[in-house]
């Protein structure tokens, strides 16, 4: 099975949001490249503030053909905390 044939890849997951023009290091690339943000978990702090510097938050940037054990179909109902 090729990566494009996997039914449980990022591009078909409810947690993945397509983002044109970014790679894993958030660098500009061709709009045809298929990268996206994974929203499964909250953003993480990239660099803590040090004497007047800005902190930045980020989400994992994943290829559309990546996959993990947290995959949910795009039409899945959200699970709300009790």
C-alpha positions as CSV (number, residue, x, y, z in Angstrom):
1,X,0.0,0.0,0.0
2,X,1.4,3.4,-0.9
3,X,1.2,6.3,1.4
4,X,-1.4,8.0,-0.8
5,X,-3.6,4.9,-0.5
6,X,-3.8,4.9,3.3
7,X,-7.3,5.8,4.4
8,X,-6.0,7.1,7.8
9,X,-3.5,9.7,6.6
10,X,-3.4,13.3,7.9
11,X,-5.2,14.8,4.9
12,X,-8.4,12.8,5.7
13,X,-8.2,13.5,9.5
14,X,-10.5,15.9,11.4
15,X,-7.5,17.3,13.3
16,X,-5.5,18.3,10.1
17,X,-5.9,21.8,8.5
18,X,-4.2,22.4,5.1
19,X,-1.8,25.3,5.0
20,X,-0.5,26.3,1.6
21,X,3.1,27.3,1.3
22,X,4.7,26.0,4.5
23,X,7.0,23.1,5.2
24,X,8.1,21.5,8.5
25,X,10.1,24.5,9.5
26,X,7.3,27.0,8.4
27,X,9.4,28.0,5.4
28,X,7.7,29.1,2.2
29,X,7.4,26.4,-0.5
30,X,5.4,25.8,-3.6
31,X,1.5,26.0,-3.1
32,X,1.3,22.6,-4.7
33,X,3.1,21.0,-1.7
34,X,0.6,19.6,0.8
35,X,1.4,20.5,4.3
36,X,-1.0,21.2,7.2
37,X,-1.3,21.9,10.9
38,X,-2.3,19.1,13.3
39,X,-4.8,20.4,15.8
40,X,-5.0,17.2,17.9
41,X,-3.3,18.8,20.8
42,X,-2.9,22.5,21.9
43,X,-0.1,24.6,20.5
44,X,3.3,24.4,22.1
45,X,5.6,27.2,23.2
46,X,8.5,27.4,20.8
47,X,10.7,29.8,22.7
48,X,10.1,31.1,26.2
49,X,10.4,34.8,26.7
50,X,13.8,36.1,27.6
51,X,14.4,39.7,28.4
52,X,11.9,41.4,26.1
53,X,11.7,38.7,23.4
54,X,8.3,37.6,22.1
55,X,7.2,34.0,22.7
56,X,5.8,32.1,19.8
57,X,3.3,29.2,19.7
58,X,3.1,26.5,17.1
59,X,1.2,23.4,16.0
60,X,2.9,20.5,14.4
61,X,3.3,20.9,10.6
62,X,2.6,17.5,8.9
63,X,2.6,16.3,5.3
64,X,-0.8,15.3,4.0
65,X,0.4,11.7,3.6
66,X,1.7,11.4,7.2
67,X,-0.3,9.3,9.7
68,X,-0.5,8.6,13.5
69,X,-2.6,6.7,16.0
70,X,-4.8,9.6,16.7
71,X,-6.6,9.7,13.3
72,X,-10.3,10.5,13.3
73,X,-12.5,10.9,10.1
74,X,-13.3,14.5,9.1
75,X,-17.0,13.9,9.8
76,X,-16.5,12.4,13.3
77,X,-18.4,14.1,16.1
78,X,-16.2,16.0,18.5
79,X,-15.7,14.5,21.9
80,X,-16.6,17.1,24.5
81,X,-15.2,17.0,28.1
82,X,-17.7,16.1,30.8
